[in-house]
Amino acid sequence: MNKLLECEKLDIVVADRCLVQRLDLALCPGQMTCLLGENGTGKTSTLHTLAGLLPIPSGQVLVAGKPLDHWKRRELARKLGLLMQDNEDAFPASVMETALIGRHPHLGLFAWESRQDVLLAESALAELGLGGLEKRSVETLSGGERRRLAIATLWIQDTDILLLDEPITHLDPRHQLQILRQLRQLADQGKTVLASLHDVNLAKRFFDQALMLSGDGDWQSGPARQVLNADNLQRIFHTGFTAISHAGGDYLVAN
């Protein structure tokens, strides 16, 4: 199977502290991989390193088989999209203007968005429950609405690789499930997804693979339903977990 994104012997270092050591990871079309670990263990830094936003002290990252530093930024933005953990609105803008930022990697220099770009944005906004808000100022949106707008912007970017930093934060349960189902659909269409989150039961439900970070350099990866068990979760979150069976499903509860 072709590897859309992979890293070999990759170190993630922040402030002279090695959070992840010699990471080997391969993300293939059709796969969803969840990234779990306590706060400060390197989830965001890992995503930013894979996206080319942080330097690589050791090892390498390959995008579609080509070293990350061989990609031009505009070309990379057509291949790989990153949802940041927090979104800042540097300038006043409408919902539509913000969503259309996702089309910028596909436009030529000094080109304007086409009618097709606008239709793509309208469709994505409607899918995420933001239809009818196109002319609203982003400043008037709730936290959850802003989060869904950021995700819509990523959808519109239309990349093969999606890196998402806590995509369901600020969202109510209905919208959390909606986003994860849409990610599942995108993966089923051949895209690859790597997303950090904290809900281990949603990770087991929607994701194929799991990457767990300890924060001291150690990491573990494997099929989500296998590696997301009480023993492994207690080791990385430093709190007990109990496995509970209910209505035909198995759930993990922190205690």
SULDAJO-V741674 format. One record per residue. N is the residue number from 1. PSI is psi as a letter, one per 30 degrees, with the letter a starting at -180 (* if undefined). OMEGA is omega in whole degrees, -180 to 180 (* if undefined). Layout:
# SULDAJO-V741674
n->[N;N]
psi->[PSI;PSI]
omega->[OMEGA;OMEGA]
This chain:
# SULDAJO-V741674
n->[1;2;3;4;5;6;7;8;9;10;11;12;13;14;15;16;17;18;19;20;21;22;23;24;25;26;27;28;29;30;31;32;33;34;35;36;37;38;39;40;41;42;43;44;45;46;47;48;49;50;51;52;53;54;55;56;57;58;59;60;61;62;63;64;65;66;67;68;69;70;71;72;73;74;75;76;77;78;79;80;81;82;83;84;85;86;87;88;89;90;91;92;93;94;95;96;97;98;99;100;101;102;103;104;105;106;107;108;109;110;111;112;113;114;115;116;117;118;119;120;121;122;123;124;125;126;127;128;129;130;131;132;133;134;135;136;137;138;139;140;141;142;143;144;145;146;147;148;149;150;151;152;153;154;155;156;157;158;159;160;161;162;163;164;165;166;167;168;169;170;171;172;173;174;175;176;177;178;179;180;181;182;183;184;185;186;187;188;189;190;191;192;193;194;195;196;197;198;199;200;201;202;203;204;205;206;207;208;209;210;211;212;213;214;215;216;217;218;219;220;221;222;223;224;225;226;227;228;229;230;231;232;233;234;235;236;237;238;239;240;241;242;243;244;245;246;247;248;249;250;251;252;253;254;255]
psi->[k;k;j;e;k;l;k;k;h;k;k;j;k;k;h;g;k;j;e;k;k;h;k;k;k;k;k;l;k;f;k;k;k;k;j;l;l;l;k;g;f;g;e;e;e;e;e;e;e;f;f;g;f;k;l;j;f;k;a;l;k;k;j;h;f;k;k;e;f;f;k;k;e;e;e;e;f;f;e;k;k;k;j;l;e;k;k;k;j;e;l;k;l;l;e;e;e;e;e;f;e;f;f;e;f;f;k;l;k;g;l;l;k;l;e;e;e;e;e;e;e;e;e;e;e;e;e;g;g;g;k;f;g;e;f;k;k;e;f;f;l;l;e;e;e;e;e;e;e;e;e;e;e;e;e;f;f;i;l;f;k;j;k;k;j;i;f;g;k;f;k;l;e;e;f;e;e;e;e;e;e;e;e;e;e;e;e;f;f;g;l;k;k;j;k;k;l;f;j;f;e;e;e;e;e;f;k;e;l;k;j;k;k;f;f;g;e;l;l;k;l;a;k;e;f;e;f;i;l;e;e;e;e;e;e;f;f;h;l;l;k;k;k;k;k;k;h;g;l;k;l;k;k;k;*]
omega->[178;178;179;-179;178;173;-177;177;-174;173;174;-174;177;179;178;177;180;-178;180;-175;174;-178;172;-176;177;179;-174;177;178;-176;169;-180;178;-178;-175;177;178;173;177;-178;174;-179;180;-180;177;179;-179;178;179;179;178;-179;178;180;179;-178;-179;-178;180;176;179;175;-176;177;-178;180;-175;-176;175;-180;168;-172;-179;178;180;-179;174;-178;-172;177;-178;170;-180;179;179;179;178;179;-175;-178;175;-179;176;177;-180;179;179;-179;-177;174;179;-180;-175;179;-177;-177;175;180;179;179;177;178;179;175;178;177;179;179;176;180;179;180;-180;179;179;180;-177;174;-179;177;-177;-179;-172;-176;180;172;178;-178;-178;-177;173;179;179;178;177;179;179;176;178;179;177;178;177;178;-175;178;171;179;177;-177;179;175;-174;-180;-179;-175;-176;175;-179;-176;175;-175;-179;-178;173;180;180;-179;-178;176;178;175;178;178;179;177;180;177;175;177;175;-174;170;-175;173;176;-176;-179;-175;-180;174;176;179;-175;-170;-169;179;-176;177;173;-177;-178;179;179;179;-177;-178;177;178;178;180;178;-173;-176;179;-172;178;178;-173;-177;-179;-179;177;-178;-175;-179;176;172;-177;174;177;177;-178;175;-179;176;177;180;177;-176;179;-175;177;179;*]
